Amino acid sequence: MDTDGAAGGTAHWDAVYRARAEDRLTWFEATPTLSLELIARHAVPGRPVIDVGGGASRLAEALVARGVGPVTVLDLSPEALAASRARMGAAAAQVDWIAADVTGWVPDRRYGLWHDRAVFHFLTDAAQRAGYLRALDAALDPDGAAILMTFAEDGPETCSGLPVRRYSPDTLAAEVEAHLPGRFRLAERGRHVHVTPKGNRQAFQLSVLRRQEQAE
Ligand SMILES: C[S@@+](CC[C@H](N)C(=O)[O-])C[C@H]1O[C@@H](n2cnc3c(N)ncnc32)[C@H](O)[C@@H]1O
């Protein structure tokens, strides 16, 4: 799916990342503590980890510093990826960088862990969600897990000027089940309040979806 020029497409996100430094973006975290804790609990040592819609986040460098991975970062925005690479310097060579729309992405390898913080909630169209979940299903190891953090049902209604779809762990699991029946179970659930650089509070839900054996 080519989203260039569409609301929420590459042009939108490149403009967002050109307009503001990474640490002025509402979703900025100096240390992605919760993501690191979840990844430490659910990653399989030595198996690849992918941060989907990783943007200019500091997660990739924190994972590389801890020896987790190999690490891949995928994002629509080449501007965001360039900002991350520049910040990381030589260590950026240890990360696989992919500029792509996840909703049409066809992975060429498998990952033990999929991490998404604040990306799935932008998919307000069912066809986009179907494409995202197709990519997730194709990308994950048979025993892999996916961490999906979205705005909670009482979280913001928009982000970066775009409408979002809010979830609880139950409604998120139901959405995944509708597209990929029987393929995932909810292995961990939680709630998190993110404080933006300006001090605003944003409620997130977090869900860890683990692959389950397919009944024949
Ligand atoms: C709110 S930011 C979150 C960035 C990062 N996950 C973090 O926590 O700092 C959303 C990110 O998703 C990316 N994005 C939005 N739609 C996408 C899509 N369809 N495919 C890949 N990336 C996408 C944007 O470019 C942006 O970097």
The ligand as a MOL file (V3000), in Angstrom:
LIG
                    3D

  0  0  0     0  0            999 V3000
M  V30 BEGIN CTAB
M  V30 COUNTS 27 29 0 0 0
M  V30 BEGIN ATOM
M  V30 1 C 3.8080 8.3400 17.7120 0
M  V30 2 S 5.2180 7.8650 16.7990 0 CHG=1
M  V30 3 C 5.9360 6.6420 17.8660 0
M  V30 4 C 7.3950 6.4160 17.5590 0
M  V30 5 C 8.0860 5.3610 18.4470 0
M  V30 6 N 7.4040 4.0830 18.3910 0
M  V30 7 C 8.2150 5.8380 19.8520 0
M  V30 8 O 7.5850 5.2630 20.7470 0
M  V30 9 O 8.9700 6.7950 20.0600 0 CHG=-1
M  V30 10 C 4.4950 6.8860 15.5050 0
M  V30 11 C 5.5210 6.3780 14.4960 0
M  V30 12 O 4.8870 5.4650 13.6160 0
M  V30 13 C 5.3520 5.6800 12.3040 0
M  V30 14 N 4.3080 5.1630 11.4170 0
M  V30 15 C 3.0400 5.6270 11.2910 0
M  V30 16 N 2.3490 4.8810 10.4080 0
M  V30 17 C 3.2090 3.8990 9.9850 0
M  V30 18 C 3.1000 2.8400 9.0500 0
M  V30 19 N 1.9560 2.6000 8.3970 0
M  V30 20 N 4.1910 2.0550 8.8420 0
M  V30 21 C 5.3500 2.2740 9.5000 0
M  V30 22 N 5.5190 3.2820 10.3870 0
M  V30 23 C 4.4580 4.0860 10.6230 0
M  V30 24 C 5.5860 7.1770 12.2300 0
M  V30 25 O 6.4790 7.5410 11.2100 0
M  V30 26 C 6.1370 7.4590 13.6330 0
M  V30 27 O 7.5360 7.3570 13.6680 0
M  V30 END ATOM
M  V30 BEGIN BOND
M  V30 1 1 1 2
M  V30 2 1 2 3
M  V30 3 1 2 10
M  V30 4 1 3 4
M  V30 5 1 4 5
M  V30 6 1 5 6
M  V30 7 1 5 7
M  V30 8 2 7 8
M  V30 9 1 7 9
M  V30 10 1 10 11
M  V30 11 1 11 12
M  V30 12 1 11 26
M  V30 13 1 12 13
M  V30 14 1 13 14
M  V30 15 1 13 24
M  V30 16 1 14 15
M  V30 17 1 14 23
M  V30 18 2 15 16
M  V30 19 1 16 17
M  V30 20 1 17 18
M  V30 21 2 17 23
M  V30 22 1 18 19
M  V30 23 2 18 20
M  V30 24 1 20 21
M  V30 25 2 21 22
M  V30 26 1 22 23
M  V30 27 1 24 25
M  V30 28 1 24 26
M  V30 29 1 26 27
M  V30 END BOND
M  V30 END CTAB
M  END
